[in-house]
Amino acid sequence: MTTPSSPFDAASWLQAWQQGLSQSHAQFGALMRNALEAAPVDARGKAQIDFALRQVIDAMNPANSFATNPEAMQAALDSGGGSLLEGARLFLADVAKGRISMSDDEAFEVGRDVATSPGSVVFENELMQLVQYTPSTAKVHMRPLLIVPPCINKFYILDLQPANSLVAYAVAEGHTVFLVSWRNVSEEQGHLGWDDYVENGVLQALDVARSIARFDKVNTLGFCIGGTLLGSALAVAAARGEKPAASVTLLTAMLDFSDTGELGLMVDENMVATREAGIGRGGLMKGRELATVFAALRANDLIWPYVVNGYLKGKAPAAFDLLFWNGDDTNLPGPMYCWYLRNTYLENKLREPGGTVQCGVPVDLSRIDAPAFVYASRDDHIVPWKTAYAGTQLLGGETRFVLGASGHIAGVINPPAKKKRNHWVGDLAADAGAWLDGAQSIDGSWWPAWSEWLATHAGAKVAARRVLGSAEFSVIEPAPGRYVKAKAA
């Protein structure tokens, strides 16, 4: 009598096959990294090779290929090939866009679903619009807040939706908020330089906000490169004998570029000289190229999951406001971008007193003697937190440092109502490591700590003015304005 053979279990076989492939891939990666570690190359060279090697190893992950992804194969079988047809459609749509879709772009419209805080544009020039937001409280602090967002990507990362809007939070805390909306520049603005962003961007916004508020000083906030621009502008103002800021808030911003993480590995003299020769006298640094670089830093989060789910499994991306913003590219003028690369990432001149001349004057960050609140995110891959901390040693005023959990964006956009993550507070120390050793961990968002600090520099509360702008700076159009809606060519 014969014993019947066991039925073939396809699912178990596919799972075992996938595990075997994954183990082989992991072993290959470990072998390559061990070989790199033994190579006679200096530390920077090894870091550059490691970055490139990681891109290759990530791309070779068996899950990233249909032929070695059992889940994609099963989806094709279950759908009778429908998932492959849908994947092809999604792929061709992304080819037409010139990028990998990470969110359902049709689910959001700027001014309708994101950037919805009510307000008005009260000033504009060829580089920026200035938005003034409508008060949501009966009384407001006398001294307003001016926000300088990054010019890489758009300002509405700070005003995504009401539940996670830092702008809406500040308004609800009783602040009259002004915000710079940078233009998504075209070839017509391709001649603009760093000094234009300082003079006609930040300093102009400061003048308009002070005029409308009828106050000689305003509170200021700069996020990422917006913080670098704000620091430069306030140092220029100080060199001119002016002090327009009552306080300075810097969010994941670098003033000292001594350690710029993996982004810095891509910047060397040859790279900068090539950029200067190509676009240093005019032209554009395309937003799509910048976005590709940032995505490569976290390819397993920002590239391959969308390739696998979209092209291999035929699943369209879900609606996600932050990733919609991430895909809304912005261009930069070539001369501005080249100045920034050379004087910060390459030569780290901004930290040196007189190391740069901006708007015709030598810049010294220590002359910014306003109180400062400096925030960094512990897992930030764009602005390493210890580098952000180094900026506290350059400012001339009393400075407070707060470290938040998570990364460059998620750490900053952490509304209190979500009750997520934690943050650390402590007295300044000689270096970042010593500061963290003595810091205290506090549950929840850092926003309330900042709001409490900001209130001490904002003055008494008075009845809110319901009419925005002034006789000199009248309302141009409703917020968020035209500039933020412009798409990169």
C-alpha positions in Angstrom: 0.0 0.0 0.0 1.5 3.4 -1.0 1.2 6.6 1.0 -0.2 9.5 -1.0 2.2 12.4 -1.5 1.6 15.6 0.4 -0.2 18.3 -1.7 2.0 21.1 -3.1 1.7 24.1 -0.8 2.5 27.0 -3.2 2.2 29.7 -0.6 4.7 28.0 1.7 7.1 27.4 -1.2 6.9 31.1 -2.3 7.5 32.2 1.3 10.5 30.0 1.7 11.8 31.1 -1.7 11.5 34.8 -0.7 13.2 34.2 2.6 16.1 32.5 0.8 16.4 35.4 -1.6 16.3 37.9 1.2 19.0 36.1 3.1 21.2 36.0 0.0 20.7 39.7 -0.6 21.5 40.5 3.1 24.7 38.4 2.9 25.7 40.1 -0.3 25.3 43.5 1.3 27.3 42.5 4.3 30.1 41.2 2.1 30.2 44.4 0.1 30.3 46.6 3.3 33.0 44.4 4.8 35.1 44.8 1.6 34.6 48.6 1.8 35.6 48.7 5.4 38.9 47.0 4.5 39.6 49.2 1.5 42.5 51.7 1.8 40.3 54.8 1.4 40.0 57.8 3.8 36.9 58.3 5.9 35.1 60.7 3.5 35.9 58.5 0.5 34.5 55.5 2.3 31.3 57.4 3.3 30.8 58.5 -0.4 31.3 54.9 -1.7 29.0 53.6 1.1 26.3 56.0 0.0 26.6 54.8 -3.6 26.8 51.2 -2.6 23.7 51.5 -0.5 21.8 52.8 -3.6 22.9 49.7 -5.5 22.1 47.2 -2.7 18.7 48.8 -2.1 17.9 48.6 -5.8 19.0 44.9 -5.9 16.6 43.9 -3.1 14.6 40.9 -4.5 11.3 42.6 -3.5 12.0 45.4 -6.0 11.8 43.0 -9.0 8.6 41.3 -10.3 10.5 38.1 -11.1 11.7 37.8 -7.4 8.6 39.2 -5.6 6.2 36.4 -4.8 3.5 38.9 -3.6 3.6 40.7 -6.9 3.3 37.4 -8.7 0.4 36.3 -6.6 -1.4 39.6 -7.2 -1.0 39.1 -11.0 -2.4 35.6 -10.7 -5.3 36.6 -8.5 -6.2 39.5 -10.8 -5.8 37.6 -14.1 -3.0 40.1 -15.0 -5.0 43.1 -14.1 -2.4 44.2 -11.5 0.2 44.3 -14.2 -1.9 46.4 -16.5 -2.6 48.8 -13.7 1.0 48.9 -12.8 2.0 49.7 -16.4 -0.6 52.5 -16.4 0.8 54.0 -13.1 4.3 53.7 -14.5 3.5 55.5 -17.7 1.6 58.2 -15.7 4.7 58.8 -13.6 6.9 58.9 -16.7 4.7 61.7 -18.0 5.1 63.5 -14.6 8.8 62.9 -14.4 8.7 61.5 -10.9 7.5 58.6 -8.8 4.1 59.3 -7.3 4.0 59.0 -3.5 0.5 60.3 -2.9 -2.8 60.7 -4.8 -2.2 64.1 -6.3 -5.8 64.5 -7.3 -6.9 64.4 -3.6 -5.3 67.7 -2.8 -5.4 71.2 -4.2 -3.4 74.1 -2.7 -5.8 76.5 -1.1 -8.6 74.0 -1.0 -7.2 71.0 1.0 -3.8 72.3 2.1 -2.7 75.9 2.8 -6.2 76.7 4.0 -5.6 79.1 6.9 -7.5 82.3 6.2 -5.6 85.4 5.4 -4.5 87.8 2.7 -1.4 88.6 0.6 -0.4 92.1 1.6 2.8 92.6 -0.4 4.5 91.0 -3.3 7.6 91.5 -5.5 9.3 89.3 -8.1 10.7 87.0 -5.4 8.0 86.5 -2.8 4.6 87.3 -1.5 3.9 88.2 2.1 0.8 86.6 3.7 -0.9 88.0 6.7 -3.2 85.6 8.5 -6.6 86.4 9.9 -6.8 86.4 13.7 -8.8 83.6 15.3 -8.9 85.0 18.8 -10.5 88.1 20.1 -7.2 89.4 21.5 -3.7 89.0 20.1 -0.2 89.8 21.3 1.0 93.2 20.3 4.2 92.0 18.6 3.6 89.8 15.5 5.5 86.8 14.3 7.2 86.6 10.8 7.8 83.1 9.5 10.5 82.5 6.8 9.9 79.0 5.4 12.3 77.1 3.1 12.6 78.2 -0.5 13.3 74.5 -1.3 9.7 73.1 -1.4 6.7 75.3 -0.5 5.6 77.0 2.7 2.5 75.0 3.2 4.5 72.3 5.1 3.7 74.7 7.9 0.1 74.9 7.0 -0.9 71.5 5.7 -4.4 71.0 7.2 -6.0 72.6 10.2 -5.2 69.7 12.5 -1.4 69.8 11.8 -0.8 73.4 10.8 1.9 75.3 12.8 0.5 78.5 11.3 -3.0 77.8 12.6 -1.6 76.8 16.0 0.4 80.1 16.2 -2.7 82.1 15.2 -4.8 80.2 17.8 -2.2 81.1 20.4 -2.9 84.8 19.8 -0.1 85.7 17.4 -0.5 88.0 14.4 1.3 85.8 11.8 3.0 87.0 8.7 4.6 84.4 6.3 6.9 84.6 3.3 5.7 82.7 0.3 8.7 82.2 -2.0 8.1 82.3 -5.7 8.5 79.1 -7.7 11.0 80.8 -10.0 11.1 80.4 -13.7 13.8 81.4 -16.2 12.8 85.0 -15.9 14.1 85.0 -12.3 17.1 82.8 -13.1 19.5 85.7 -12.5 18.6 86.2 -8.8 21.3 85.6 -6.2 21.6 84.9 -2.5 21.6 88.6 -1.7 18.3 89.0 -3.5 16.7 86.4 -1.1 18.2 88.3 1.9 17.4 91.8 0.8 14.2 91.5 -1.3 13.0 88.5 0.6 13.6 88.4 4.4 14.6 92.0 5.0 11.7 93.3 2.8 9.3 91.1 4.7 10.6 92.4 8.0 10.0 96.0 6.9 6.5 95.3 5.7 5.5 93.3 8.8 6.9 96.0 11.1 5.1 98.7 9.1 1.7 97.0 9.2 2.1 96.1 12.9 3.4 99.6 13.7 6.1 98.0 15.8 9.9 98.5 15.5 10.6 94.8 16.2 8.8 91.5 15.4 9.4 87.9 16.4 10.9 85.8 13.7 11.0 82.1 12.7 13.1 80.4 10.1 12.7 76.8 9.0 15.5 74.8 7.3 17.2 77.0 4.7 14.7 79.6 5.7 16.5 79.7 9.0 19.9 80.2 7.3 18.4 83.0 5.3 16.9 84.6 8.4 20.2 84.4 10.3 22.0 86.0 7.3 19.4 88.8 7.0 19.5 89.6 10.8 23.3 89.7 10.6 23.1 92.0 7.6 20.7 94.2 9.6 23.0 94.2 12.6 26.0 95.3 10.4 23.8 98.2 9.3 23.1 99.2 12.9 19.5 97.8 12.8 17.8 95.3 15.1 14.4 94.3 13.6 14.0 91.0 15.5 12.7 90.8 19.1 13.3 87.0 19.0 14.6 84.3 16.7 13.2 80.8 16.3 15.3 78.4 14.2 13.7 75.0 13.2 16.0 72.3 11.9 18.3 75.0 10.4 22.1 75.2 9.9 24.3 78.2 10.6 27.4 76.0 11.1 27.9 73.6 8.3 30.7 71.6 9.8 28.8 68.3 9.5 26.1 68.2 6.8 25.5 64.5 6.9 25.1 62.5 3.7 24.1 65.6 1.7 27.5 66.9 2.3 29.1 63.9 0.7 27.8 65.0 -2.6 29.4 68.5 -2.4 33.1 69.0 -3.3 35.1 71.6 -5.2 34.6 69.9 -8.6 30.8 69.5 -8.1 30.4 73.2 -7.1 32.7 74.5 -9.8 30.7 72.5 -12.4 27.4 74.0 -11.1 28.9 77.5 -11.1 30.1 77.1 -14.7 26.6 75.8 -15.7 24.1 78.0 -13.8 26.2 80.3 -11.6 25.6 83.3 -13.8 22.0 82.5 -14.6 19.7 79.6 -15.1 17.8 77.3 -12.8 18.4 74.5 -10.3 15.4 72.4 -11.2 13.2 71.3 -8.3 12.9 67.8 -9.7 16.6 67.3 -9.4 16.7 68.5 -5.8 13.8 66.2 -5.0 15.6 63.2 -6.5 18.6 63.9 -4.3 16.5 64.1 -1.2 14.6 60.9 -2.0 17.9 59.1 -2.6 18.9 59.7 1.0 16.0 57.5 2.1 15.4 55.4 -0.9 13.8 52.5 1.1 11.2 55.0 2.4 10.7 57.4 -0.5 11.4 55.4 -3.7 11.2 51.6 -3.6 7.9 51.1 -1.7 6.1 53.2 -4.3 7.8 51.3 -7.2 6.8 48.0 -5.7 3.3 48.8 -4.7 2.6 50.9 -7.8 4.3 49.3 -10.7 4.7 45.7 -9.5 1.4 45.3 -7.6 -0.8 47.8 -9.4 -1.8 49.7 -6.2 -2.1 53.5 -6.6 -0.7 55.5 -3.7 -3.0 56.7 -1.0 -3.8 60.4 -0.3 -1.2 61.8 2.2 -0.9 65.6 2.6 2.8 65.5 3.6 3.8 63.4 0.6 1.7 65.6 -1.7 3.7 68.5 -0.5 7.0 66.6 -0.9 6.2 66.1 -4.6 5.3 69.8 -5.2 8.7 70.8 -6.6 10.3 74.2 -6.5 13.0 75.7 -8.7 15.9 77.8 -7.4 17.8 80.5 -9.3 21.3 79.2 -10.3 23.3 82.0 -8.8 21.5 81.8 -5.5 22.0 78.0 -5.4 25.7 78.2 -6.3 26.4 80.9 -3.7 24.7 78.8 -1.0 26.6 75.6 -2.0 30.0 77.3 -1.9 29.7 79.4 1.1 27.9 76.9 3.4 28.3 73.3 2.4 31.7 73.5 0.8 33.6 76.2 2.6 31.4 76.8 5.8 32.0 80.5 5.7 28.8 81.7 7.3 29.9 80.7 10.8 33.1 82.8 10.5 32.7 86.5 11.6 33.3 88.4 8.3 33.6 85.2 6.4 30.9 86.3 3.9 29.9 89.6 2.5 26.2 89.8 2.0 24.3 92.8 0.6 27.5 94.7 0.7 28.4 94.2 4.4 30.5 91.6 6.3 28.3 89.2 8.2 28.8 88.2 11.8 26.2 86.0 13.4 27.3 86.9 16.9 25.9 90.4 16.4 22.4 88.8 16.4 21.7 89.5 20.1 18.0 88.7 20.2 16.9 85.7 22.4 16.7 82.5 20.3 14.8 79.3 20.4 16.7 76.6 18.4 14.9 73.3 17.6 16.4 70.2 16.0 15.1 66.7 15.3 17.1 63.8 16.6 16.7 61.5 13.5 17.0 64.3 10.9 18.9 63.1 7.8 19.1 66.6 6.2 20.1 68.7 9.2 22.0 66.6 11.7 20.9 67.6 15.1 24.4 68.1 16.5 25.1 70.5 13.6 21.9 72.5 14.4 23.1 72.6 18.0 26.4 74.1 16.9 24.5 77.1 15.7 23.6 78.0 19.3 27.3 78.8 19.9 27.3 81.4 17.1 24.4 83.6 18.2 24.9 86.6 20.5 21.7 86.4 22.5 20.3 84.2 25.2 19.6 80.9 23.5 17.4 77.9 24.3 17.8 74.5 22.6 15.1 71.9 22.2 15.5 68.5 20.6 12.5 66.6 19.2 12.1 63.0 18.2 11.8 61.8 14.6 13.0 63.4 11.5 13.3 66.6 9.5 9.6 67.0 8.8 7.8 64.7 11.2 9.7 66.0 14.1 8.7 69.6 13.3 5.1 69.0 12.3 4.0 67.4 15.6 0.8 69.1 16.9 0.1 68.7 20.6 -3.4 67.1 20.0 -1.8 64.0 18.5 0.1 63.3 21.7 2.9 61.7 19.8 6.7 61.5 20.3 8.7 63.3 22.9 11.3 66.1 23.2 14.3 67.0 25.3 15.1 70.2 27.1 18.1 71.3 29.0 20.6 74.1 29.7 23.1 74.9 27.0 26.4 73.1 27.2 29.8 73.3 25.4 28.8 70.7 22.9 25.8 68.6 21.8 26.8 65.4 23.5 27.2 67.2 26.9 23.8 68.9 26.4 22.0 65.6 25.7 23.6 64.0 28.8 22.0 66.6 30.9 18.7 67.0 29.1 15.3 65.9 30.3 12.9 64.0 28.2 9.3 65.3 28.1 6.4 63.4 26.5 4.5 65.0 23.6 5.0 67.9 21.2 7.6 70.6 21.6 5.0 73.2 20.3 3.7 74.2 23.7 7.2 74.8 25.1 7.9 77.1 22.1 4.6 78.9 22.4 5.2 79.6 26.1 8.7 80.9 25.3 7.4 83.0 22.4 4.7 84.6 24.5 7.3 86.1 26.7 8.6 88.1 23.7 5.3 89.0 22.1 4.0 91.7 24.5 0.7 92.2 26.1 -2.5 91.2 24.4 -4.8 93.8 22.7 -8.0 93.6 20.6 -7.3 91.9 17.3 -7.6 93.9 14.2 -10.0 92.4 11.7 -8.8 94.5 8.7 -5.5 93.1 7.3 -2.8 95.1 5.8 -2.6 98.9 6.0 -3.1 102.0 4.0 0.4 101.6 2.5 0.2 97.8 2.1 -3.3 96.9 1.1 -4.7 93.5 0.4 -3.7 92.1 -3.0 -5.5 88.7 -2.9 -6.7 86.0 -0.5 -4.3 83.6 1.1 -2.4 81.4 0.1 -1.8 83.6 -2.9 -0.7 82.9 -6.5 3.0 82.2 -5.9 2.5 79.0 -3.9 0.2 77.6 -6.5 2.7 77.8 -9.4 4.1 74.5 -10.5 7.7 74.0 -11.4 8.2 73.9 -15.2 
